[in-house]
Amino acid sequence: MPAGSDCRLVVLVSGGGTNLQALLDASADPSYGATVVAVGADRDDIEGLARAERAGVPTFVRKVDQFTSRGHWDSTLTDTVAAFEPDLVVLAGFMKLVGPEFLGRFAGRVVNTHPALCPSFPGTSGPADALAYGVKVTGATLFVVDEGVDTGPIIAQTVVPVQDDDDVASLHERIKVAERQMLVDTVGRIARDGFTINDRKVRIG
């Protein structure tokens, strides 16, 4: 993705939207280089949508069960997001796997975070799996989304030590704090400097 004068972000959410809020707060500074132009969700009545509405950002909802097939949902979601002409699509706690049409339209421009150090502990229980395995450090990963589950080229990672008295909730909360900072910092760098992918290696600037 080349650097641009102001990177247009479409953010997809499924819940509270704390990562979205961090991006909204950062983009209020013109020097950040990115603006959230729309927020989409797969559920109604969630705080993530409310955060966008309070910020004056357009929102939309596309629920899977409203469509005759997963492919139809993916096609409609693709067209809806494309209408906002995003430079980058950020999956910020979006709990649905986007499909091949979506990834084809926005190839190399969809990013997601995962609360573990990929390729370790993919899937929906990364912090619990890391704790159960007994690792001494875990963290969060920002990656370019591909057809797999948490398998795309890695853009950035941040390390979070595991403490002896951690439970899943305490560990996940510290990961989320680090994840938000990594997401905001890295999306800003991408917006200002662009990035390239070569043999799975992502280079910003």
C-alpha positions, 0 to 999 in steps of 0.5 A: 500500500503506497503512502497517501496524504490521508489514509481512509480507514474502514473499521469493522467491529463486533463488540465494545470497540476499544480498539476503534476508540483508540483509532478515533482518538488518534485520528483526531490529530491531523498529523496521524495521517489516517481518518476513520471514514466508516464503521461496520458491524455484524451485530446491532446495538453494540458499543462499537457502533455507539462510539462511531456515532458519537464521533460522527462517523457513518455506520452500517450493520450487515448480519450473516443471518440476514442473507441467504448464504455466507457468500451473499453476506460476504459480497454485500459486505464487500460492496458496502465497504468498497463504497467508502473507498478505504485505503485500509480495512481494520478488523478491530475485534470483528468476530467473523471471517471475511470471505474470498470476495472481500479479500480479493477486492481489498487484497493486501489492505485488510489488517487484523490483530490477534492476542498472541504472538503468531504463529503460536496460539491461533484462534479464539482462545489465544490468551487461555492457550498461552497460559495453559501451555506455560509460556513466559511471554505472549503478546499481540500480533498485527497481520495482513489478513489472508484466507487462513485463521491468523496466518497472514504476513506479520506487520508488527508484534508486541510482547507481554510477560506472563506473570506467575499469578495471572489468570486468563482475564488478567493476562488478556487485559494486559494484552489488550492494552499493549495491542491497542498501542501497537495497533494505533502506532502501526496503522499511523506508520502505515498511513504515513509511510505505506507498506510492502509485502515480499515473501511474507515479509512486511516492510513499512516505508 
